[in-house]
Amino acid sequence: MKPVVTQQTSRRYKGRMLIGLLICCVGVVSLVGSEDKLFGAGAFVVGLGVYFAGRFGAWWSNG
């Protein structure tokens, strides 16, 4: 029997996804606890963009 080889997602993409999630969390906390809703909404949208860019990069490089 041959051993099964699995591909590992690069740390670069995992780091981007983590940073995106952290920015999203900052955005949500800012939306709930601050009077300036524009900053929170912007941070949330930017965080989602960074997260999905990391997901897309991981998909693109690993298939």
N, C-alpha and C positions, 0 to 999 in steps of 0.2 A: 504494500500500500504506500502511495505517495503522501507526504505530509501536505496539509492544506496551507496555502500561503494567502494571507490576508493583507490588504493594503492599509497602511495607516495614514490618516489625514495629517498633513503637515501642521506643526505647531504654529506656523505663521497664520494659517486660516483659523485655527482654534483660538488664537490670541485675538484676531479680529472679531470673531464672534463674541468672545468674552467682553471685549471693550465695548462692542455694540450693546450688549445686554446691560452693562454697567451704566452707559449713557442713557439707555431707556429707563433704568431704575431711577436715575437722577431726575429725569424728566417727569416721571410719575410722582415722585416725592415733591417736586417743585409744583406740579399741578395741584396737588392736594393741599400743600401747606403754605403756599405763597399767594400773594395778591397778583403777581405778574404771571398770568397764565400763558402769555406768548412765549416766554423763555421755556417753560415746561413743555409746551406743545412742540416747540422747535427742537428741543433736546430729544424728545421722544421720537420724532420723525427722523432726525439725524441718526440716532441710535439704531432705529430699525434699518435705515439704509446701510449703516456699517455692518450690522449683523448679517443682512441678506447679501451684502457684497462678499463677506467671508464665506457664507454658505455657497454662493455661486462659484467662488474661487476653488473651494474644496471639491465641488462637483466637477468643475472644468478640468482640474488636474487629475482627479482620480476616476472620474466617470460615473 
